[in-house]
Amino acid sequence: MNIPADLKYTNSHEWVKIEGDTATIGITDYAQSELGDIVYVDLPSPGRMLKAGDGFGTVESVKTVSDIYAPVAGEVLESNGDLEGTSELLNQDPYGKGWLVKVRVEGEPGGLLDADAYKALLE
C-alpha cells in the first residue's frame, strides 16, 4: 500500500497536499483499490465553496458509488478535467495524475492524519 509521507490524510481516505494557501486533494491508494475499476468521477466547478468534512463529489466504480469529503475548507480553484475522459487515472496514479481538486485553503486545517497515523488506521 502506497502512503506517501509528505501528504496528510483523512479517516474517509482522502489525501491532501498543502502548498502555501493551495491544497491539492485526492483519494488514497487504499480507497482506489477498495473501489475497484473507477468508471466515472463527479467533481465541483471552480468557485464552489467547501467546508471541511462536507461531501463535494462522487467516485463511481463498477462496484459502488462513493462520496468524496473535503479535508479542508476553501474555494475550489480547479477540478481535474483529465478525469472526465480517463477516470482510470484514479486507479493508475491516485497521488499524481489522479488528483481531484485544488482548493484555496481558508483557516487552519484540523483533524488530518500524518502517514503513520493513516497507516495505523488501515491496520
KOLGU-4560 file (N, C-alpha, C; in nm, 3 decimals, padded with zeros to 5 digits):
<recs>
<n_xx: 00.084 n_yy: -00.118 n_zz: 00.000 ca_xx: 00.000 ca_yy: 00.000 ca_zz: 00.000 c_xx: 00.089 c_yy: 00.125 c_zz: 00.000 mol: A seq: 1 type: MET>
<n_xx: 00.064 n_yy: 00.212 n_zz: -00.093 ca_xx: 00.143 ca_yy: 00.334 ca_zz: -00.108 c_xx: 00.083 c_yy: 00.445 c_zz: -00.022 mol: A seq: 2 type: ASN>
<n_xx: 00.160 n_yy: 00.493 n_zz: 00.078 ca_xx: 00.116 ca_yy: 00.601 ca_zz: 00.167 c_xx: 00.230 c_yy: 00.703 c_zz: 00.175 mol: A seq: 3 type: ILE>
<n_xx: 00.234 n_yy: 00.800 n_zz: 00.081 ca_xx: 00.343 ca_yy: 00.898 ca_zz: 00.082 c_xx: 00.351 c_yy: 00.976 c_zz: 00.213 mol: A seq: 4 type: PRO>
<n_xx: 00.474 n_yy: 00.993 n_zz: 00.264 ca_xx: 00.496 ca_yy: 01.060 ca_zz: 00.393 c_xx: 00.471 c_yy: 01.210 c_zz: 00.387 mol: A seq: 5 type: ALA>
<n_xx: 00.475 n_yy: 01.271 n_zz: 00.267 ca_xx: 00.462 ca_yy: 01.417 ca_zz: 00.258 c_xx: 00.317 c_yy: 01.465 c_zz: 00.247 mol: A seq: 6 type: ASP>
<n_xx: 00.221 n_yy: 01.374 n_zz: 00.258 ca_xx: 00.079 ca_yy: 01.411 ca_zz: 00.248 c_xx: 00.011 c_yy: 01.397 c_zz: 00.384 mol: A seq: 7 type: LEU>
<n_xx: -00.106 n_yy: 01.458 n_zz: 00.396 ca_xx: -00.194 ca_yy: 01.440 ca_zz: 00.512 c_xx: -00.316 c_yy: 01.361 c_zz: 00.465 mol: A seq: 8 type: LYS>
<n_xx: -00.383 n_yy: 01.295 n_zz: 00.559 ca_xx: -00.490 ca_yy: 01.202 ca_zz: 00.525 c_xx: -00.613 c_yy: 01.223 c_zz: 00.614 mol: A seq: 9 type: TYR>
<n_xx: -00.727 n_yy: 01.171 n_zz: 00.566 ca_xx: -00.850 ca_yy: 01.175 ca_zz: 00.646 c_xx: -00.892 c_yy: 01.033 c_zz: 00.681 mol: A seq: 10 type: THR>
<n_xx: -00.981 n_yy: 01.021 n_zz: 00.778 ca_xx: -01.037 ca_yy: 00.891 ca_zz: 00.814 c_xx: -01.121 c_yy: 00.833 c_zz: 00.700 mol: A seq: 11 type: ASN>
<n_xx: -01.169 n_yy: 00.920 n_zz: 00.610 ca_xx: -01.253 ca_yy: 00.875 ca_zz: 00.498 c_xx: -01.172 c_yy: 00.851 c_zz: 00.371 mol: A seq: 12 type: SER>
<n_xx: -01.039 n_yy: 00.844 n_zz: 00.384 ca_xx: -00.947 ca_yy: 00.801 ca_zz: 00.278 c_xx: -00.925 c_yy: 00.903 c_zz: 00.166 mol: A seq: 13 type: HIS>
<n_xx: -00.928 n_yy: 01.031 n_zz: 00.201 ca_xx: -00.881 ca_yy: 01.135 ca_zz: 00.109 c_xx: -00.741 c_yy: 01.176 c_zz: 00.152 mol: A seq: 14 type: GLU>
<n_xx: -00.663 n_yy: 01.226 n_zz: 00.057 ca_xx: -00.533 ca_yy: 01.283 ca_zz: 00.089 c_xx: -00.534 c_yy: 01.430 c_zz: 00.052 mol: A seq: 15 type: TRP>
<n_xx: -00.444 n_yy: 01.506 n_zz: 00.116 ca_xx: -00.432 ca_yy: 01.648 ca_zz: 00.087 c_xx: -00.285 c_yy: 01.687 c_zz: 00.093 mol: A seq: 16 type: VAL>
<n_xx: -00.245 n_yy: 01.768 n_zz: -00.004 ca_xx: -00.110 ca_yy: 01.824 ca_zz: -00.006 c_xx: -00.126 c_yy: 01.975 c_zz: -00.005 mol: A seq: 17 type: LYS>
<n_xx: -00.079 n_yy: 02.039 n_zz: 00.102 ca_xx: -00.094 ca_yy: 02.184 ca_zz: 00.117 c_xx: 00.037 c_yy: 02.251 c_zz: 00.083 mol: A seq: 18 type: ILE>
<n_xx: 00.031 n_yy: 02.341 n_zz: -00.014 ca_xx: 00.147 ca_yy: 02.421 ca_zz: -00.056 c_xx: 00.103 c_yy: 02.566 c_zz: -00.054 mol: A seq: 19 type: GLU>
<n_xx: 00.155 n_yy: 02.641 n_zz: 00.046 ca_xx: 00.111 ca_yy: 02.779 ca_zz: 00.064 c_xx: -00.035 c_yy: 02.781 c_zz: 00.104 mol: A seq: 20 type: GLY>
<n_xx: -00.119 n_yy: 02.852 n_zz: 00.026 ca_xx: -00.262 ca_yy: 02.855 ca_zz: 00.058 c_xx: -00.343 c_yy: 02.766 c_zz: -00.037 mol: A seq: 21 type: ASP>
<n_xx: -00.274 n_yy: 02.678 n_zz: -00.112 ca_xx: -00.342 ca_yy: 02.589 ca_zz: -00.205 c_xx: -00.329 c_yy: 02.445 c_zz: -00.159 mol: A seq: 22 type: THR>
<n_xx: -00.443 n_yy: 02.374 n_zz: -00.158 ca_xx: -00.445 ca_yy: 02.233 ca_zz: -00.122 c_xx: -00.488 c_yy: 02.152 c_zz: -00.244 mol: A seq: 23 type: ALA>
<n_xx: -00.410 n_yy: 02.049 n_zz: -00.275 ca_xx: -00.448 ca_yy: 01.952 ca_zz: -00.377 c_xx: -00.507 c_yy: 01.833 c_zz: -00.303 mol: A seq: 24 type: THR>
<n_xx: -00.624 n_yy: 01.785 n_zz: -00.350 ca_xx: -00.698 ca_yy: 01.680 ca_zz: -00.281 c_xx: -00.721 c_yy: 01.563 c_zz: -00.376 mol: A seq: 25 type: ILE>
<n_xx: -00.712 n_yy: 01.442 n_zz: -00.321 ca_xx: -00.741 ca_yy: 01.321 ca_zz: -00.398 c_xx: -00.785 c_yy: 01.210 c_zz: -00.307 mol: A seq: 26 type: GLY>
<n_xx: -00.804 n_yy: 01.091 n_zz: -00.364 ca_xx: -00.835 ca_yy: 00.974 ca_zz: -00.282 c_xx: -00.709 c_yy: 00.889 c_zz: -00.272 mol: A seq: 27 type: ILE>
<n_xx: -00.699 n_yy: 00.813 n_zz: -00.164 ca_xx: -00.579 ca_yy: 00.736 ca_zz: -00.136 c_xx: -00.570 c_yy: 00.609 c_zz: -00.221 mol: A seq: 28 type: THR>
<n_xx: -00.452 n_yy: 00.553 n_zz: -00.224 ca_xx: -00.429 ca_yy: 00.426 ca_zz: -00.291 c_xx: -00.521 c_yy: 00.319 c_zz: -00.232 mol: A seq: 29 type: ASP>
<n_xx: -00.538 n_yy: 00.320 n_zz: -00.101 ca_xx: -00.628 ca_yy: 00.224 ca_zz: -00.036 c_xx: -00.770 c_yy: 00.242 c_zz: -00.089 mol: A seq: 30 type: TYR>
<n_xx: -00.818 n_yy: 00.366 n_zz: -00.097 ca_xx: -00.954 ca_yy: 00.392 ca_zz: -00.143 c_xx: -00.975 c_yy: 00.342 c_zz: -00.285 mol: A seq: 31 type: ALA>
<n_xx: -00.882 n_yy: 00.374 n_zz: -00.374 ca_xx: -00.900 ca_yy: 00.331 ca_zz: -00.513 c_xx: -00.896 c_yy: 00.179 c_zz: -00.525 mol: A seq: 32 type: GLN>
<n_xx: -00.813 n_yy: 00.113 n_zz: -00.443 ca_xx: -00.806 ca_yy: -00.033 ca_zz: -00.451 c_xx: -00.935 c_yy: -00.098 c_zz: -00.398 mol: A seq: 33 type: SER>
<n_xx: -00.996 n_yy: -00.037 n_zz: -00.295 ca_xx: -01.122 ca_yy: -00.087 ca_zz: -00.242 c_xx: -01.238 c_yy: -00.065 c_zz: -00.340 mol: A seq: 34 type: GLU>
<n_xx: -01.234 n_yy: 00.047 n_zz: -00.412 ca_xx: -01.340 ca_yy: 00.077 ca_zz: -00.508 c_xx: -01.334 c_yy: -00.014 c_zz: -00.631 mol: A seq: 35 type: LEU>
<n_xx: -01.215 n_yy: -00.052 n_zz: -00.671 ca_xx: -01.201 ca_yy: -00.130 ca_zz: -00.794 c_xx: -01.193 c_yy: -00.037 c_zz: -00.913 mol: A seq: 36 type: GLY>
<n_xx: -01.231 n_yy: -00.086 n_zz: -01.030 ca_xx: -01.218 ca_yy: -00.008 ca_zz: -01.153 c_xx: -01.311 c_yy: 00.112 c_zz: -01.151 mol: A seq: 37 type: ASP>
<n_xx: -01.252 n_yy: 00.232 n_zz: -01.152 ca_xx: -01.328 ca_yy: 00.357 ca_zz: -01.146 c_xx: -01.372 c_yy: 00.393 c_zz: -01.287 mol: A seq: 38 type: ILE>
<n_xx: -01.504 n_yy: 00.421 n_zz: -01.302 ca_xx: -01.560 ca_yy: 00.447 ca_zz: -01.435 c_xx: -01.611 c_yy: 00.591 c_zz: -01.452 mol: A seq: 39 type: VAL>
<n_xx: -01.631 n_yy: 00.664 n_zz: -01.341 ca_xx: -01.685 ca_yy: 00.799 ca_zz: -01.353 c_xx: -01.652 c_yy: 00.878 c_zz: -01.227 mol: A seq: 40 type: TYR>
<n_xx: -01.623 n_yy: 01.007 n_zz: -01.245 ca_xx: -01.595 ca_yy: 01.096 ca_zz: -01.133 c_xx: -01.678 c_yy: 01.223 c_zz: -01.150 mol: A seq: 41 type: VAL>
<n_xx: -01.748 n_yy: 01.265 n_zz: -01.045 ca_xx: -01.826 ca_yy: 01.389 ca_zz: -01.047 c_xx: -01.759 c_yy: 01.487 c_zz: -00.951 mol: A seq: 42 type: ASP>
<n_xx: -01.710 n_yy: 01.599 n_zz: -01.007 ca_xx: -01.635 ca_yy: 01.696 ca_zz: -00.927 c_xx: -01.701 c_yy: 01.833 c_zz: -00.935 mol: A seq: 43 type: LEU>
<n_xx: -01.676 n_yy: 01.919 n_zz: -00.834 ca_xx: -01.736 ca_yy: 02.052 ca_zz: -00.832 c_xx: -01.668 c_yy: 02.147 c_zz: -00.931 mol: A seq: 44 type: PRO>
<n_xx: -01.742 n_yy: 02.250 n_zz: -00.968 ca_xx: -01.688 ca_yy: 02.354 ca_zz: -01.057 c_xx: -01.605 c_yy: 02.452 c_zz: -00.977 mol: A seq: 45 type: SER>
<n_xx: -01.506 n_yy: 02.516 n_zz: -01.044 ca_xx: -01.431 ca_yy: 02.622 ca_zz: -00.977 c_xx: -01.525 c_yy: 02.730 c_zz: -00.924 mol: A seq: 46 type: PRO>
<n_xx: -01.488 n_yy: 02.784 n_zz: -00.807 ca_xx: -01.569 ca_yy: 02.886 ca_zz: -00.742 c_xx: -01.656 c_yy: 02.832 c_zz: -00.630 mol: A seq: 47 type: GLY>
<n_xx: -01.681 n_yy: 02.701 n_zz: -00.628 ca_xx: -01.764 ca_yy: 02.644 ca_zz: -00.521 c_xx: -01.689 c_yy: 02.651 c_zz: -00.389 mol: A seq: 48 type: ARG>
<n_xx: -01.759 n_yy: 02.688 n_zz: -00.285 ca_xx: -01.702 ca_yy: 02.694 ca_zz: -00.151 c_xx: -01.725 c_yy: 02.561 c_zz: -00.079 mol: A seq: 49 type: MET>
<n_xx: -01.620 n_yy: 02.510 n_zz: -00.018 ca_xx: -01.627 ca_yy: 02.384 ca_zz: 00.056 c_xx: -01.605 c_yy: 02.409 c_zz: 00.204 mol: A seq: 50 type: LEU>
<n_xx: -01.675 n_yy: 02.331 n_zz: 00.286 ca_xx: -01.649 ca_yy: 02.328 ca_zz: 00.429 c_xx: -01.581 c_yy: 02.196 c_zz: 00.459 mol: A seq: 51 type: LYS>
<n_xx: -01.485 n_yy: 02.197 n_zz: 00.549 ca_xx: -01.415 ca_yy: 02.074 ca_zz: 00.586 c_xx: -01.517 c_yy: 01.970 c_zz: 00.633 mol: A seq: 52 type: ALA>
<n_xx: -01.507 n_yy: 01.851 n_zz: 00.577 ca_xx: -01.597 ca_yy: 01.742 ca_zz: 00.614 c_xx: -01.718 c_yy: 01.728 c_zz: 00.524 mol: A seq: 53 type: GLY>
<n_xx: -01.747 n_yy: 01.829 n_zz: 00.443 ca_xx: -01.862 ca_yy: 01.822 ca_zz: 00.353 c_xx: -01.830 c_yy: 01.736 c_zz: 00.231 mol: A seq: 54 type: ASP>
<n_xx: -01.932 n_yy: 01.666 n_zz: 00.182 ca_xx: -01.918 ca_yy: 01.594 ca_zz: 00.056 c_xx: -01.910 c_yy: 01.693 c_zz: -00.058 mol: A seq: 55 type: GLY>
<n_xx: -01.820 n_yy: 01.668 n_zz: -00.154 ca_xx: -01.809 ca_yy: 01.762 ca_zz: -00.265 c_xx: -01.811 c_yy: 01.693 c_zz: -00.401 mol: A seq: 56 type: PHE>
<n_xx: -01.819 n_yy: 01.562 n_zz: -00.404 ca_xx: -01.822 ca_yy: 01.491 ca_zz: -00.530 c_xx: -01.840 c_yy: 01.343 c_zz: -00.506 mol: A seq: 57 type: GLY>
<n_xx: -01.841 n_yy: 01.267 n_zz: -00.618 ca_xx: -01.854 ca_yy: 01.123 ca_zz: -00.607 c_xx: -01.757 c_yy: 01.055 c_zz: -00.703 mol: A seq: 58 type: THR>
<n_xx: -01.721 n_yy: 00.933 n_zz: -00.664 ca_xx: -01.642 ca_yy: 00.845 ca_zz: -00.748 c_xx: -01.726 c_yy: 00.720 c_zz: -00.770 mol: A seq: 59 type: VAL>
<n_xx: -01.747 n_yy: 00.685 n_zz: -00.897 ca_xx: -01.826 ca_yy: 00.567 ca_zz: -00.930 c_xx: -01.735 c_yy: 00.459 c_zz: -00.987 mol: A seq: 60 type: GLU>
<n_xx: -01.749 n_yy: 00.340 n_zz: -00.931 ca_xx: -01.672 ca_yy: 00.226 ca_zz: -00.980 c_xx: -01.770 c_yy: 00.119 c_zz: -01.027 mol: A seq: 61 type: SER>
<n_xx: -01.717 n_yy: 00.010 n_zz: -01.079 ca_xx: -01.804 ca_yy: -00.099 ca_zz: -01.120 c_xx: -01.875 c_yy: -00.161 c_zz: -01.000 mol: A seq: 62 type: VAL>
<n_xx: -01.821 n_yy: -00.140 n_zz: -00.879 ca_xx: -01.878 ca_yy: -00.196 ca_zz: -00.757 c_xx: -01.979 c_yy: -00.105 c_zz: -00.689 mol: A seq: 63 type: LYS>
<n_xx: -01.952 n_yy: 00.026 n_zz: -00.684 ca_xx: -02.030 ca_yy: 00.116 ca_zz: -00.597 c_xx: -02.008 c_yy: 00.262 c_zz: -00.636 mol: A seq: 64 type: THR>
<n_xx: -02.084 n_yy: 00.349 n_zz: -00.571 ca_xx: -02.062 ca_yy: 00.494 ca_zz: -00.580 c_xx: -02.020 c_yy: 00.540 c_zz: -00.441 mol: A seq: 65 type: VAL>
<n_xx: -01.912 n_yy: 00.619 n_zz: -00.434 ca_xx: -01.860 ca_yy: 00.664 ca_zz: -00.306 c_xx: -01.850 c_yy: 00.816 c_zz: -00.304 mol: A seq: 66 type: SER>
<n_xx: -01.892 n_yy: 00.876 n_zz: -00.193 ca_xx: -01.880 ca_yy: 01.021 ca_zz: -00.176 c_xx: -01.735 c_yy: 01.057 c_zz: -00.144 mol: A seq: 67 type: ASP>
<n_xx: -01.698 n_yy: 01.179 n_zz: -00.185 ca_xx: -01.566 ca_yy: 01.234 ca_zz: -00.154 c_xx: -01.589 c_yy: 01.351 c_zz: -00.058 mol: A seq: 68 type: ILE>
<n_xx: -01.510 n_yy: 01.358 n_zz: 00.049 ca_xx: -01.527 ca_yy: 01.460 ca_zz: 00.151 c_xx: -01.408 c_yy: 01.556 c_zz: 00.153 mol: A seq: 69 type: TYR>
<n_xx: -01.436 n_yy: 01.681 n_zz: 00.176 ca_xx: -01.333 ca_yy: 01.785 ca_zz: 00.178 c_xx: -01.252 c_yy: 01.777 c_zz: 00.308 mol: A seq: 70 type: ALA>
<n_xx: -01.120 n_yy: 01.758 n_zz: 00.298 ca_xx: -01.037 ca_yy: 01.758 ca_zz: 00.418 c_xx: -01.008 c_yy: 01.898 c_zz: 00.470 mol: A seq: 71 type: PRO>
<n_xx: -01.031 n_yy: 02.000 n_zz: 00.386 ca_xx: -01.006 ca_yy: 02.139 ca_zz: 00.424 c_xx: -01.121 c_yy: 02.226 c_zz: 00.374 mol: A seq: 72 type: VAL>
<n_xx: -01.135 n_yy: 02.345 n_zz: 00.433 ca_xx: -01.234 ca_yy: 02.442 ca_zz: 00.387 c_xx: -01.169 c_yy: 02.536 c_zz: 00.287 mol: A seq: 73 type: ALA>
<n_xx: -01.248 n_yy: 02.582 n_zz: 00.191 ca_xx: -01.195 ca_yy: 02.680 ca_zz: 00.097 c_xx: -01.270 c_yy: 02.681 c_zz: -00.035 mol: A seq: 74 type: GLY>
<n_xx: -01.216 n_yy: 02.757 n_zz: -00.128 ca_xx: -01.278 ca_yy: 02.774 ca_zz: -00.259 c_xx: -01.210 c_yy: 02.683 c_zz: -00.361 mol: A seq: 75 type: GLU>
<n_xx: -01.292 n_yy: 02.610 n_zz: -00.439 ca_xx: -01.238 ca_yy: 02.526 ca_zz: -00.545 c_xx: -01.177 c_yy: 02.615 c_zz: -00.652 mol: A seq: 76 type: VAL>
<n_xx: -01.048 n_yy: 02.595 n_zz: -00.679 ca_xx: -00.978 ca_yy: 02.671 ca_zz: -00.783 c_xx: -00.980 c_yy: 02.597 c_zz: -00.915 mol: A seq: 77 type: LEU>
<n_xx: -00.972 n_yy: 02.464 n_zz: -00.908 ca_xx: -00.961 ca_yy: 02.383 ca_zz: -01.029 c_xx: -01.005 c_yy: 02.241 c_zz: -00.999 mol: A seq: 78 type: GLU>
<n_xx: -01.075 n_yy: 02.181 n_zz: -01.095 ca_xx: -01.106 ca_yy: 02.038 ca_zz: -01.090 c_xx: -01.025 c_yy: 01.970 c_zz: -01.198 mol: A seq: 79 type: SER>
<n_xx: -00.987 n_yy: 01.847 n_zz: -01.177 ca_xx: -00.903 ca_yy: 01.774 ca_zz: -01.271 c_xx: -00.986 c_yy: 01.730 c_zz: -01.391 mol: A seq: 80 type: ASN>
<n_xx: -00.984 n_yy: 01.809 n_zz: -01.496 ca_xx: -01.060 ca_yy: 01.781 ca_zz: -01.618 c_xx: -01.015 c_yy: 01.654 c_zz: -01.688 mol: A seq: 81 type: GLY>
<n_xx: -00.892 n_yy: 01.611 n_zz: -01.665 ca_xx: -00.842 ca_yy: 01.488 ca_zz: -01.729 c_xx: -00.922 c_yy: 01.366 c_zz: -01.685 mol: A seq: 82 type: ASP>
<n_xx: -00.988 n_yy: 01.373 n_zz: -01.569 ca_xx: -01.062 ca_yy: 01.258 ca_zz: -01.518 c_xx: -01.194 c_yy: 01.236 c_zz: -01.593 mol: A seq: 83 type: LEU>
<n_xx: -01.241 n_yy: 01.338 n_zz: -01.665 ca_xx: -01.367 ca_yy: 01.324 ca_zz: -01.739 c_xx: -01.360 c_yy: 01.212 c_zz: -01.841 mol: A seq: 84 type: GLU>
<n_xx: -01.253 n_yy: 01.207 n_zz: -01.917 ca_xx: -01.240 ca_yy: 01.105 ca_zz: -02.020 c_xx: -01.156 c_yy: 00.986 c_zz: -01.979 mol: A seq: 85 type: GLY>
<n_xx: -01.078 n_yy: 01.003 n_zz: -01.873 ca_xx: -00.986 ca_yy: 00.897 ca_zz: -01.831 c_xx: -00.991 c_yy: 00.880 c_zz: -01.679 mol: A seq: 86 type: THR>
<n_xx: -01.108 n_yy: 00.841 n_zz: -01.628 ca_xx: -01.125 ca_yy: 00.826 ca_zz: -01.483 c_xx: -01.034 c_yy: 00.717 c_zz: -01.426 mol: A seq: 87 type: SER>
<n_xx: -00.984 n_yy: 00.629 n_zz: -01.511 ca_xx: -00.894 ca_yy: 00.524 ca_zz: -01.464 c_xx: -00.762 c_yy: 00.580 c_zz: -01.411 mol: A seq: 88 type: GLU>
<n_xx: -00.734 n_yy: 00.709 n_zz: -01.436 ca_xx: -00.615 ca_yy: 00.772 ca_zz: -01.375 c_xx: -00.618 c_yy: 00.761 c_zz: -01.224 mol: A seq: 89 type: LEU>
<n_xx: -00.740 n_yy: 00.759 n_zz: -01.166 ca_xx: -00.752 ca_yy: 00.743 ca_zz: -01.020 c_xx: -00.698 c_yy: 00.608 c_zz: -00.975 mol: A seq: 90 type: LEU>
<n_xx: -00.718 n_yy: 00.504 n_zz: -01.055 ca_xx: -00.664 ca_yy: 00.372 ca_zz: -01.022 c_xx: -00.514 c_yy: 00.366 c_zz: -01.050 mol: A seq: 91 type: ASN>
<n_xx: -00.471 n_yy: 00.427 n_zz: -01.159 ca_xx: -00.332 ca_yy: 00.415 ca_zz: -01.202 c_xx: -00.237 c_yy: 00.505 c_zz: -01.123 mol: A seq: 92 type: GLN>
<n_xx: -00.280 n_yy: 00.625 n_zz: -01.087 ca_xx: -00.189 ca_yy: 00.723 ca_zz: -01.027 c_xx: -00.265 c_yy: 00.814 c_zz: -00.929 mol: A seq: 93 type: ASP>
<n_xx: -00.317 n_yy: 00.758 n_zz: -00.817 ca_xx: -00.402 ca_yy: 00.837 ca_zz: -00.728 c_xx: -00.333 c_yy: 00.957 c_zz: -00.663 mol: A seq: 94 type: PRO>
<n_xx: -00.200 n_yy: 00.953 n_zz: -00.651 ca_xx: -00.127 ca_yy: 01.064 ca_zz: -00.587 c_xx: -00.065 c_yy: 01.160 c_zz: -00.688 mol: A seq: 95 type: TYR>
<n_xx: -00.081 n_yy: 01.131 n_zz: -00.815 ca_xx: -00.023 ca_yy: 01.215 ca_zz: -00.919 c_xx: -00.129 c_yy: 01.266 c_zz: -01.015 mol: A seq: 96 type: GLY>
<n_xx: -00.137 n_yy: 01.205 n_zz: -01.132 ca_xx: -00.231 ca_yy: 01.249 ca_zz: -01.235 c_xx: -00.376 c_yy: 01.229 c_zz: -01.195 mol: A seq: 97 type: LYS>
<n_xx: -00.403 n_yy: 01.150 n_zz: -01.090 ca_xx: -00.539 ca_yy: 01.124 ca_zz: -01.045 c_xx: -00.589 c_yy: 01.218 c_zz: -00.937 mol: A seq: 98 type: GLY>
<n_xx: -00.523 n_yy: 01.334 n_zz: -00.917 ca_xx: -00.572 ca_yy: 01.430 ca_zz: -00.818 c_xx: -00.714 c_yy: 01.473 c_zz: -00.858 mol: A seq: 99 type: TRP>
<n_xx: -00.792 n_yy: 01.522 n_zz: -00.761 ca_xx: -00.931 ca_yy: 01.558 ca_zz: -00.787 c_xx: -00.953 c_yy: 01.708 c_zz: -00.802 mol: A seq: 100 type: LEU>
<n_xx: -00.921 n_yy: 01.784 n_zz: -00.697 ca_xx: -00.943 ca_yy: 01.929 ca_zz: -00.699 c_xx: -00.828 c_yy: 02.002 c_zz: -00.632 mol: A seq: 101 type: VAL>
<n_xx: -00.817 n_yy: 02.130 n_zz: -00.667 ca_xx: -00.726 ca_yy: 02.222 ca_zz: -00.597 c_xx: -00.814 c_yy: 02.328 c_zz: -00.532 mol: A seq: 102 type: LYS>
<n_xx: -00.783 n_yy: 02.357 n_zz: -00.407 ca_xx: -00.866 ca_yy: 02.445 ca_zz: -00.324 c_xx: -00.779 c_yy: 02.553 c_zz: -00.261 mol: A seq: 103 type: VAL>
<n_xx: -00.828 n_yy: 02.678 n_zz: -00.260 ca_xx: -00.762 ca_yy: 02.784 ca_zz: -00.184 c_xx: -00.808 c_yy: 02.767 c_zz: -00.040 mol: A seq: 104 type: ARG>
<n_xx: -00.715 n_yy: 02.732 n_zz: 00.047 ca_xx: -00.747 ca_yy: 02.697 ca_zz: 00.185 c_xx: -00.786 c_yy: 02.821 c_zz: 00.265 mol: A seq: 105 type: VAL>
<n_xx: -00.895 n_yy: 02.807 n_zz: 00.341 ca_xx: -00.938 ca_yy: 02.911 ca_zz: 00.435 c_xx: -00.929 c_yy: 02.855 c_zz: 00.575 mol: A seq: 106 type: GLU>
<n_xx: -00.862 n_yy: 02.927 n_zz: 00.662 ca_xx: -00.848 ca_yy: 02.882 ca_zz: 00.800 c_xx: -00.740 c_yy: 02.776 c_zz: 00.814 mol: A seq: 107 type: GLY>
<n_xx: -00.724 n_yy: 02.727 n_zz: 00.933 ca_xx: -00.622 ca_yy: 02.628 ca_zz: 00.964 c_xx: -00.684 c_yy: 02.488 c_zz: 00.957 mol: A seq: 108 type: GLU>
<n_xx: -00.633 n_yy: 02.401 n_zz: 00.868 ca_xx: -00.686 ca_yy: 02.265 ca_zz: 00.861 c_xx: -00.665 c_yy: 02.191 c_zz: 00.991 mol: A seq: 109 type: PRO>
<n_xx: -00.763 n_yy: 02.115 n_zz: 01.031 ca_xx: -00.751 ca_yy: 02.037 ca_zz: 01.154 c_xx: -00.798 c_yy: 01.894 c_zz: 01.134 mol: A seq: 110 type: GLY>
<n_xx: -00.757 n_yy: 01.807 n_zz: 01.223 ca_xx: -00.804 ca_yy: 01.670 ca_zz: 01.221 c_xx: -00.743 c_yy: 01.582 c_zz: 01.113 mol: A seq: 111 type: GLY>
<n_xx: -00.635 n_yy: 01.628 n_zz: 01.050 ca_xx: -00.572 ca_yy: 01.548 ca_zz: 00.946 c_xx: -00.469 c_yy: 01.453 c_zz: 01.007 mol: A seq: 112 type: LEU>
<n_xx: -00.452 n_yy: 01.340 n_zz: 00.942 ca_xx: -00.359 ca_yy: 01.237 ca_zz: 00.990 c_xx: -00.228 c_yy: 01.244 c_zz: 00.913 mol: A seq: 113 type: LEU>
<n_xx: -00.116 n_yy: 01.217 n_zz: 00.981 ca_xx: 00.009 ca_yy: 01.202 ca_zz: 00.907 c_xx: 00.014 c_yy: 01.059 c_zz: 00.853 mol: A seq: 114 type: ASP>
<n_xx: 00.117 n_yy: 01.027 n_zz: 00.776 ca_xx: 00.125 ca_yy: 00.897 ca_zz: 00.710 c_xx: 00.123 c_yy: 00.781 c_zz: 00.811 mol: A seq: 115 type: ALA>
<n_xx: 00.194 n_yy: 00.795 n_zz: 00.922 ca_xx: 00.198 ca_yy: 00.688 ca_zz: 01.022 c_xx: 00.061 c_yy: 00.665 c_zz: 01.085 mol: A seq: 116 type: ASP>
<n_xx: -00.011 n_yy: 00.773 n_zz: 01.116 ca_xx: -00.144 ca_yy: 00.761 ca_zz: 01.176 c_xx: -00.242 c_yy: 00.699 c_zz: 01.075 mol: A seq: 117 type: ALA>
<n_xx: -00.229 n_yy: 00.737 n_zz: 00.948 ca_xx: -00.317 ca_yy: 00.679 ca_zz: 00.846 c_xx: -00.287 c_yy: 00.530 c_zz: 00.828 mol: A seq: 118 type: TYR>
<n_xx: -00.160 n_yy: 00.496 n_zz: 00.828 ca_xx: -00.121 ca_yy: 00.354 ca_zz: 00.816 c_xx: -00.179 c_yy: 00.274 c_zz: 00.933 mol: A seq: 119 type: LYS>
<n_xx: -00.175 n_yy: 00.330 n_zz: 01.054 ca_xx: -00.231 ca_yy: 00.263 ca_zz: 01.171 c_xx: -00.382 c_yy: 00.246 c_zz: 01.158 mol: A seq: 120 type: ALA>
<n_xx: -00.449 n_yy: 00.344 n_zz: 01.097 ca_xx: -00.594 ca_yy: 00.336 ca_zz: 01.074 c_xx: -00.629 c_yy: 00.215 c_zz: 00.986 mol: A seq: 121 type: LEU>
<n_xx: -00.544 n_yy: 00.185 n_zz: 00.890 ca_xx: -00.570 ca_yy: 00.077 ca_zz: 00.796 c_xx: -00.541 c_yy: -00.061 c_zz: 00.853 mol: A seq: 122 type: LEU>
<n_xx: -00.466 n_yy: -00.065 n_zz: 00.963 ca_xx: -00.427 ca_yy: -00.197 ca_zz: 01.019 c_xx: -00.535 c_yy: -00.256 c_zz: 01.106 mol: A seq: 123 type: GLU>
</recs>
